[in-house]
Amino acid sequence: MEIHESAEDYLEAILRLSQKSSEVRSVDIAAMLGVSKPSVSHAMKLLREDGYIAMDRYGTVTLLDKGAEIARRIYERHLVLSYMLESLGVDPEIAMADACKMEHDISDESFAALKEHFGVQACAGMMDK
């Protein structure tokens, strides 16, 4: 499943926002990602057409199964990579920014090896943050 980095960012943002509120709207996504509402509208249209999200008539955004799968994978990488960098003494803000860059490009094999090396098993608890 080939998906662009920006689409992964949108899906991750939807997941994170849905953990805080039952209703996720385009304006919330724009604020979280620091992008314009028209950019979000265009992205939501593409994600909806590709079957990653659904939007109701009120503009509430919901992840569909394949969108949620990608969002969870990217968010887990974000959390684990941030944790690893912070545990190495990197400033939390820098660790978070670097994790955002790394989460999209690291291979599954390398990510699994890092998780094993750092003793990070499941991130279920971390993903609720």
N, C-alpha and C positions, 0 to 999 in steps of 0.2 A: 504494500500500500504506500504509494508515493504521495507525500503531502509537503507543502512548502513550510518553511520555518515560521513565516508570519501566520499561517493558518494554525500551526501548533500553538503559537502564542495566544491566539484568540480562543482556541479550545481550552487551553490551560486557564485562561482568565475566566471563562464561563464556569469551569469547574470550581475554581477558588471562590468566585462570587456566589455560586449556588450553595457553598458550604456555610455562607453567612446569611443568606436570604433565600426564601423559596421563589422569589421572582427576580430574574436577571433580565435587565433591559440594556439596550444598546448604549444608552447614556452612561450606565455603570461601567460597561466594558471600555468605552472611550476614556472615561476618567482613570480607570485602573491602568490602561496601557499608554495613556498620554497621547492619544491620537484623536483625529477629528471625527465627529459623528458621521459625516459622509463616508469616511474611510471604513468605519465600522459597518455602516449600511451595506456598502459594496461587499465587504468580507462576509457578512451574514447571508447575503444573497448567494454567494458562491458556495458557502458551507451548507446552506439549505439545499441548493440544487444538487450537491454531491452527496447528500444524505447523512451529513455529520450532525446537523442540528435541526430542530423544528422551532417555528415561531407561531404563536397563536395570534389571534386578531387584535390582541391588546399589546403586542410587541414583546411578550415574554419569551425569552430564549431558553430552550431546553436541549441538552445534549442527547443525541440518539446513541444507540449502543456503540457504533463504530467511532463516533466522536468522543464518547466517554472513555473508550479504551485508549485512544491516543492521548487524551487529556490526562488520564491517570498515569500513563507511562512517562509523559513529559514532566508532570508535576513531581512524580517520585524522583526522577533524575535531578530536578531542581533542588528538592529538599536534601537528597543524599549528597549531592555535590557541594551545596552550601555548607552542610554539616561537616564534610570532610575538610573543606578549605578552612573553615573556622577552627576546627580541631588542630590544624597546622599553624594557627596563630594569625590567619588573615582577618583583617577587620571585617565585621559582619556585613557592612554595606558593600564592600568590595567583593566579598565572597558571594553575595547574592547576585551582584552584577555579572561576575565571572561565570557563575553557575548558569545564568540565563544564556550566555554565549555557548557554553560547553554542552548544555543539555540536548541541543539539536544535532550535534555532530559526532558525539562519542558513539562508538559501536556498541552493540549489545554485549559482545565478548569483553571489551575493555570495561564497560560499566559493571558487569557481573564480577570481574576480577577485582575492581576497586571496592565493591560492596563486600566481597569476601575478605579482602585484606584489612578493611576497616571494621570488620565484624558487624556490618549492618545487614540484618536479615530482612525482615518485613518492615515496611514503612507505614503500615496501617495507622498507627497512632500518630505518626508525624504528618500524615496526609490530612488529618482533621484540624491542623493548625491554620 
